[in-house]
Amino acid sequence: MAAAFYKDYIADLNARIDDLHANADRYQTYELTMELLAHKNLVSYSEKKAKGLQEGLSYRRDFTTGQAVQMQQQSAYQLFSGFFKLGQFLAFTGLGEKPDAKQFAESLTDNWQYPTCAVHFIYRQKGQPKTASTRMHFVGLNGEADAAAYEQKTAQEKSFVQHRPFSSNLFWEWKQ
């Protein structure tokens, strides 16, 4: 069975994240954490607002050397924006994860050929009674043909979301 495509979901997610950055004052609370695996690097981005206080941190860790360096928030955000503009996306179910971080990163990225991005986003806009949240992990691909090739090359049947909307204990699409 073929994996579900997530290009529309990523477009919506990107629009929500862009709105948060453009209009942070419209949000009562939020917590955004993103991790991008690409080019033998892990880029982490986190931003949070709670009780009126905002904070954020971004860093890059090189998988080859193991060294980590702090990054400017805007520089890290641009890397994630580039990921969100790729042609197609598949979502991981979270099954079959490997305990070794380097081995797991290499398997997800098909030996660093494809970037992956994990996103955990919780927010509540001012005046809204409930929070919205998502927690998903995607691989970014050039288009549908690339997605099919990636799925065939790397797939274990339960590795990719096949039916939408997806929800499990580990990952879920938007919920309120």
N, C-alpha and C positions, 0 to 999 in steps of 0.2 A: 504494500500500500504506500502511496506517495505521501511525502511530508506536506504539511500545510504551508502556504506562503504567508509572509507577514509584512509585505511592503506597505499595505494600508495601515497596519497597526503601528509600524515604525514612523510613518508620516504623522499620525495622530500623536504619538509619544513625543516626537521631535517638536511639534507645534506646542504641546503643553510645556515642555522644558524651555523652549524659546520664550513663551509667555511668562514663565516664572522669572527668567532673567531680565526680561524687559519691564515687568510690572511686579517686582517682588513685594511692593507695598500692598498689593491686593490680596496677599496670602497671610492668613492668620498664623499658620504653622506649615512647615514642610521639612522633608528630609530626602535628599537626593544623593544616592551613591551609585557610581558607575565605574566599571572596570573594563578596560579595553586590552585585549591581547593582540599584539601585532608586531611584526618585525623583531621577534625575540625580546619584546618588552611588554611589561604590564604597566599601564597608565591607570592610576586610581584618581577619582575625582569625588569629593564629598562636599556637600553644602547643606546647612541646616539652619532653621529658624525656629526657636522655641522661646516662649516667654519674652518675646520682643527682641531677643538677641540673635544675631546672625553670625555664623562662623563657617569657614570652609578650609579645605586642605586638598592639595593635589601633589602627586609625586609620580615618578617613573622609576621602575626597577628593571634593570637589565638582566635577563635570564642567563646570559653568557657569563657575566662577571659576578652577579648577585648584588651589585651595588645599586643603591637607591638614592635618588636626588629629588629634592622638592622642586615643584614646577609652579609657575604662575597659573592662577586659576583660569585666566583667559586663554592661555596657550593650550592647556589641557582641554578646555571646553571646545576649542576649535578642532581638535583631533576627533572628539566625539561627534561634532557636527559633520565632519567629513565622513565618518562611518555611516551616519544616518542618511547620507545622500547616495549610498550604493544602490544598485539596481534591484536586488531581491534579498530576502532574509528567510532563514529557517530558524525555528526555536527548538531549543533542547528541552527534553523532559526532566533531565537531572538524573536519570537512571544510568548506571554504568560508569560513574565517576571513578577515577583512579586516585589512590592516596598520595602518590608522588606528584607534586605540583608541576615540575618540569615535564614529566611524561604526560600528565593530563593536558597541559597547555599544548604540547606538540600534537596530541591526538585530536584535540578540538580544532586546531588551526590547520590540520593536515600538513604537519611539518612546516608551519609558519607561512603557508600559501594564502590562507584566508583569515581575516580578522574576526574576532568574536567580541561581543560586548554583553556584560551582565549589568542589568539595571534594576535598582530598587528605589521606587519613588512613592512617597506618601505625602499628601498635601490636603489642606483644607483652606479654601478661600474664605475671606471675611464674609460673614453673613450666611454661610452655608452650615447646615446642621451636622453634616457628616464629612468624614475624610474619604478620599479616593486613594487607592493604592494599586501598585503593580509590582511584580517581581518576576523578571524573565531573563533569559540568557539566549542571545541570538548569534548566528554566524552571518556575516555580510558577504554577499556574492554579487557578481556583475549582472546577472539576469537569470531568467528561468532555466535556460540551458545549463548554465554554470551551477545552479542549485541542484539540478537533476544529477549532474556529474559528481558533485560533492557528496550528495546523498548516497549514490551508488558506491563511491570509493570508500566512504567512511562509515557507512550505516551498519549499526546493529538495529534491528527492527524497532526497538523501543527507545532509541536515542532521540528521535525527533518527534515533535508534536505532529499528530496526523489529523486531529479534529479540533476545530475551534468552536467556541471559546475554550481555552485550556485552563484547567485548575487542578492543582495537586497541593500537597502539604508544603512542597518546596517552592514551586513556581505557580503564578496565576496571572491571568490577564486582568484588566481593570475590574476592581470590585469596590463597592461602597458599603 
